[in-house]
């Protein structure tokens, strides 16, 4: 993700938080918890121009009004305070993809929002010489064979880095870097799946987070904010003591089988994962900087989702 995209994403986080606080305060007491992530988002907001600010204000308001219909516990009468906060970046590293939390501590309730600006990416995970992706993603250490295979690639990249080379100066980087790394990635997942039949479920929980959440995606060119409800464990859409949600968010089945994991046709840098219950992901490996590093990133996209995942397009007013 470019610095500009990251900055716009943080700015959208900020205005979603502010819009939530403003709209919730019409019904109950609400306050924002200030932390370093809030400060970073505020700085990002202040750095964008007035035109984009107005765009993001419209986008956030469209989404917030619809979230109220999904989650009546936000507006439920009560003397307790609803807390709003932007999560620290470290939480994402620990498997929590939610950017904004809404918390009512008195009833032990919270929901989370993952906020995206003009992109649908799931995660930007790294692969490197010292990173055990198997242990991190699904709890199985990568094999000796995996390390032997990838160390050859990363040793080559270390030599390129020592020469202060740019990625553009590596000839045949597809065959020298991308393909062997992705082949090792495929082989390791298939091998680990034979050891643990729960791997498909664990993969999705790693990629989408261990907590249920709503994803808010501002699609500026369509003047629409899309809401996706990932209710994998039944944590969303709770009724209040007096109000039922006006929109139902179905509980979605996690995958139980890997159907196929292979290179995308005619591609040397992307593999596709097909699982049952409608789950499909793509993993595109890419260099995250101009100069050669011994670390690369995956751009992970959802290619297919279960048919009963709630998707709502909220037009801007």
C-alpha positions as CSV (number, residue, x, y, z in Angstrom):
1,X,0.0,0.0,0.0
2,X,1.4,3.4,-1.0
3,X,2.0,6.1,1.6
4,X,-0.9,8.1,0.1
5,X,-3.3,5.2,0.2
6,X,-2.3,4.6,3.9
7,X,-2.8,8.2,4.7
8,X,-6.3,8.3,3.1
9,X,-7.2,5.2,4.9
10,X,-6.2,6.7,8.2
11,X,-8.2,9.9,7.4
12,X,-11.3,7.8,6.7
13,X,-10.8,6.0,10.1
14,X,-10.7,9.4,11.7
15,X,-13.9,10.8,10.2
16,X,-15.8,7.5,10.8
17,X,-14.8,7.8,14.5
18,X,-15.9,11.4,14.6
19,X,-19.2,10.7,12.8
20,X,-20.0,7.8,15.1
21,X,-19.4,10.0,18.2
22,X,-21.5,12.8,16.8
23,X,-24.5,10.6,15.8
24,X,-24.4,8.3,18.8
25,X,-24.4,11.4,21.1
26,X,-27.8,12.2,19.8
27,X,-29.1,9.2,21.7
28,X,-26.7,8.4,24.5
29,X,-23.4,9.5,26.1
30,X,-20.4,8.6,23.9
31,X,-16.7,9.5,24.1
32,X,-13.6,8.9,22.1
33,X,-10.5,7.3,23.8
34,X,-7.4,9.2,22.7
35,X,-4.3,7.2,21.9
36,X,-1.4,7.2,19.4
37,X,-3.6,5.7,16.6
38,X,-6.1,8.5,17.1
39,X,-3.3,11.1,16.8
40,X,-2.0,9.5,13.6
41,X,-5.5,9.4,12.1
42,X,-6.1,13.1,13.1
43,X,-2.8,14.1,11.5
44,X,-3.8,12.2,8.3
45,X,-7.2,14.0,8.3
46,X,-5.5,17.3,8.6
47,X,-3.2,16.5,5.7
48,X,-5.8,15.9,3.1
49,X,-7.6,18.6,1.1
50,X,-11.0,20.0,1.8
51,X,-12.6,18.2,-1.2
52,X,-11.5,14.8,0.0
53,X,-12.6,15.7,3.5
54,X,-16.2,16.4,2.3
55,X,-16.2,13.2,0.3
56,X,-15.2,11.1,3.3
57,X,-17.7,12.9,5.5
58,X,-20.5,11.8,3.2
59,X,-19.1,8.3,3.0
60,X,-18.8,7.9,6.8
61,X,-22.3,9.2,7.5
62,X,-23.9,6.8,5.0
63,X,-22.3,3.9,6.7
64,X,-22.9,5.0,10.3
65,X,-26.7,5.4,9.7
66,X,-26.9,1.8,8.4
67,X,-24.8,0.4,11.3
68,X,-27.4,1.7,13.7
69,X,-30.0,-0.5,12.0
70,X,-27.7,-3.5,12.3
71,X,-26.7,-3.0,16.0
72,X,-29.5,-1.7,18.2
73,X,-27.3,-1.9,21.3
74,X,-25.6,1.2,20.1
75,X,-28.8,3.3,20.6
76,X,-30.4,1.4,23.4
77,X,-31.4,3.5,26.4
78,X,-29.0,3.3,29.2
79,X,-27.0,5.4,31.6
80,X,-23.7,3.9,30.7
81,X,-21.2,5.5,28.4
82,X,-20.3,4.1,24.9
83,X,-16.6,4.2,24.3
84,X,-15.1,4.7,20.8
85,X,-11.5,4.0,20.0
86,X,-9.1,3.4,17.1
87,X,-7.1,0.3,17.7
88,X,-3.3,0.3,17.8
89,X,-1.6,-1.1,14.8
90,X,-0.1,-3.9,16.9
91,X,-3.5,-5.5,17.3
92,X,-3.6,-6.2,13.5
93,X,-0.3,-8.1,13.9
94,X,-2.0,-10.2,16.6
95,X,-4.9,-11.2,14.4
96,X,-7.4,-8.4,15.1
97,X,-8.3,-6.6,11.8
98,X,-10.8,-4.2,13.4
99,X,-9.7,-0.6,13.1
100,X,-12.5,1.0,15.3
101,X,-14.1,-0.4,18.4
102,X,-17.5,0.5,19.9
103,X,-17.6,-0.6,23.5
104,X,-20.2,-0.7,26.3
105,X,-18.3,-2.1,29.3
106,X,-21.3,-2.3,31.6
107,X,-22.9,-5.0,29.5
108,X,-19.6,-6.6,28.2
109,X,-20.4,-5.7,24.6
110,X,-18.3,-4.5,21.8
111,X,-18.3,-4.5,18.0
112,X,-15.5,-3.6,15.6
113,X,-15.3,-1.9,12.2
114,X,-12.6,-2.5,9.6
115,X,-12.3,0.7,7.5
116,X,-11.0,0.8,3.9
117,X,-10.7,3.6,1.4
118,X,-11.1,2.6,-2.3
119,X,-9.6,-0.9,-1.9
120,X,-10.8,-4.4,-0.9
121,X,-7.6,-6.0,0.3
122,X,-7.8,-8.3,3.3
123,X,-4.3,-8.3,4.6
124,X,-0.7,-7.4,3.7
125,X,1.2,-10.2,5.3
126,X,5.0,-10.6,4.9
127,X,7.2,-13.5,3.9
128,X,10.8,-13.4,4.8
129,X,13.9,-15.4,5.7
130,X,13.2,-15.4,9.5
131,X,9.3,-15.4,9.5
132,X,7.6,-18.7,10.2
133,X,4.3,-18.0,8.3
134,X,2.9,-21.4,9.2
135,X,3.3,-20.9,12.9
136,X,1.8,-17.4,12.6
137,X,-1.1,-18.2,10.3
138,X,-2.3,-21.6,11.5
139,X,-0.1,-22.7,14.3
140,X,2.1,-25.3,12.6
141,X,5.8,-24.6,12.3
142,X,7.2,-24.5,8.7
143,X,9.1,-27.7,7.8
144,X,12.9,-28.1,7.4
145,X,12.3,-28.6,3.6
146,X,10.5,-25.2,3.4
147,X,13.3,-23.4,5.1
148,X,15.9,-25.0,2.8
149,X,13.9,-24.0,-0.3
150,X,13.2,-20.4,0.7
151,X,16.7,-19.7,2.2
152,X,18.2,-20.2,-1.3
153,X,16.0,-17.3,-2.5
154,X,16.6,-15.1,0.4
155,X,20.4,-15.7,0.2
156,X,20.2,-14.5,-3.4
157,X,18.3,-11.4,-2.3
158,X,20.8,-10.7,0.4
159,X,23.6,-10.6,-2.2
160,X,21.5,-8.2,-4.3
161,X,20.8,-6.0,-1.2
162,X,24.5,-5.9,-0.4
163,X,25.1,-4.4,-3.9
164,X,22.4,-1.8,-3.2
165,X,20.4,-3.0,-6.1
166,X,16.9,-2.0,-7.1
167,X,14.2,-4.6,-7.8
168,X,14.0,-3.3,-11.3
169,X,17.6,-4.3,-11.8
170,X,16.9,-8.0,-11.0
171,X,16.5,-9.8,-14.3
172,X,14.0,-12.7,-14.3
173,X,12.8,-11.9,-10.7
174,X,9.7,-13.9,-11.5
175,X,11.6,-17.2,-12.0
176,X,14.4,-16.4,-9.5
177,X,12.2,-15.1,-6.6
178,X,8.4,-15.1,-7.0
179,X,7.9,-18.6,-8.4
180,X,10.2,-20.6,-6.0
181,X,8.8,-18.7,-3.0
182,X,5.2,-19.3,-4.0
183,X,5.9,-23.0,-4.8
184,X,7.3,-23.4,-1.3
185,X,4.3,-21.6,0.1
186,X,1.9,-23.9,-1.7
187,X,3.8,-27.1,-0.7
188,X,3.9,-26.0,2.9
189,X,0.2,-25.3,3.2
190,X,-0.7,-28.6,1.5
191,X,1.7,-30.5,3.8
192,X,0.4,-28.7,7.0
193,X,-3.2,-29.4,5.9
194,X,-2.4,-33.2,6.0
195,X,-1.4,-32.7,9.6
196,X,-4.3,-30.5,10.7
197,X,-7.8,-30.8,9.2
198,X,-8.8,-27.5,10.9
199,X,-6.3,-25.6,8.8
200,X,-8.9,-24.1,6.4
201,X,-10.8,-22.6,9.3
202,X,-7.6,-21.3,10.9
203,X,-6.5,-19.7,7.6
204,X,-9.7,-17.7,7.4
205,X,-9.6,-16.7,11.0
206,X,-6.0,-15.5,10.4
207,X,-6.8,-13.6,7.2
208,X,-10.1,-12.0,8.5
209,X,-9.3,-11.8,12.2
210,X,-10.3,-13.7,15.3
211,X,-13.2,-11.3,16.0
212,X,-16.4,-10.7,14.0
213,X,-16.6,-7.3,12.4
214,X,-18.2,-5.1,9.8
215,X,-16.0,-3.9,6.9
216,X,-16.7,-0.4,5.7
217,X,-15.4,0.3,2.2
218,X,-15.6,3.9,0.8
219,X,-16.0,3.5,-3.0
220,X,-15.6,7.2,-4.0
221,X,-16.1,6.9,-7.7
222,X,-19.5,5.3,-7.1
223,X,-20.5,7.6,-4.2
224,X,-21.2,4.5,-2.2
225,X,-20.0,3.0,1.0
226,X,-20.2,-0.8,1.1
227,X,-20.8,-2.6,4.4
228,X,-19.8,-6.3,4.6
229,X,-20.8,-8.3,7.7
230,X,-18.4,-11.0,8.7
231,X,-20.4,-12.7,11.4
232,X,-18.3,-15.9,11.7
233,X,-18.9,-16.6,15.4
234,X,-22.2,-15.0,16.1
235,X,-20.8,-11.9,17.8
236,X,-22.7,-9.3,15.6
237,X,-26.3,-8.2,15.3
238,X,-27.3,-8.7,19.0
239,X,-30.8,-7.5,19.9
240,X,-31.3,-5.0,22.8
241,X,-33.7,-5.5,25.7
242,X,-36.4,-3.6,23.7
243,X,-35.3,-3.5,20.0
244,X,-34.5,-6.2,17.4
245,X,-32.1,-5.4,14.5
246,X,-34.0,-4.2,11.5
247,X,-31.5,-6.0,9.3
248,X,-30.4,-9.6,9.9
249,X,-26.7,-10.5,9.7
250,X,-26.4,-14.3,9.1
251,X,-23.8,-16.4,10.8
252,X,-21.4,-17.6,8.1
253,X,-20.0,-21.0,7.9
254,X,-16.2,-21.3,8.0
255,X,-14.5,-23.6,5.5
256,X,-13.7,-27.2,6.4
257,X,-11.8,-28.3,3.2
258,X,-9.2,-27.0,0.8
259,X,-10.4,-27.8,-2.7
260,X,-7.4,-26.4,-4.6
261,X,-4.3,-24.2,-4.1
262,X,-2.5,-23.3,-7.3
263,X,-1.0,-20.6,-9.4
264,X,-3.4,-18.2,-11.0
265,X,-3.5,-19.0,-14.8
266,X,-0.8,-17.2,-16.7
267,X,0.6,-15.6,-13.5
268,X,4.0,-16.0,-11.9
269,X,3.3,-13.9,-8.8
270,X,-0.2,-14.9,-7.7
271,X,-1.7,-18.1,-6.2
272,X,-5.4,-18.8,-5.6
273,X,-6.9,-20.8,-2.7
274,X,-10.2,-22.4,-3.2
275,X,-12.1,-23.8,-0.2
276,X,-15.6,-25.1,0.4
277,X,-18.5,-23.1,1.7
278,X,-17.7,-20.4,-0.9
279,X,-14.3,-19.1,0.4
280,X,-11.7,-18.1,-2.2
281,X,-8.6,-16.0,-1.7
282,X,-5.8,-14.8,-3.9
283,X,-2.2,-14.2,-2.7
284,X,-0.1,-11.8,-4.9
285,X,3.5,-11.6,-3.8
286,X,5.3,-8.3,-4.5
287,X,8.2,-6.2,-3.4
288,X,7.1,-3.4,-1.0
289,X,10.0,-1.0,-1.8
290,X,12.1,0.2,-4.6
291,X,15.3,-1.3,-3.3
292,X,15.9,-5.0,-2.8
293,X,15.0,-6.3,0.7
294,X,15.0,-9.8,2.1
295,X,11.3,-9.5,2.8
296,X,8.3,-9.4,0.5
297,X,4.6,-8.8,1.0
298,X,1.4,-10.7,0.1
299,X,-1.5,-8.6,-1.2
300,X,-4.4,-10.9,-0.1
301,X,-7.8,-10.4,-1.7
302,X,-11.1,-12.2,-1.2
303,X,-12.0,-13.6,-4.6
304,X,-15.2,-15.4,-3.4
305,X,-17.3,-15.3,-0.2
306,X,-20.2,-17.4,1.1
307,X,-23.4,-16.4,-0.5
308,X,-25.0,-15.4,2.8
309,X,-22.4,-12.8,3.8
310,X,-24.3,-9.6,4.3
311,X,-23.3,-6.9,1.7
312,X,-25.1,-3.5,1.7
313,X,-24.3,-0.6,-0.6
314,X,-25.1,2.7,1.2
315,X,-25.5,5.6,-1.3
316,X,-24.3,8.9,-0.2
317,X,-26.7,11.8,0.3
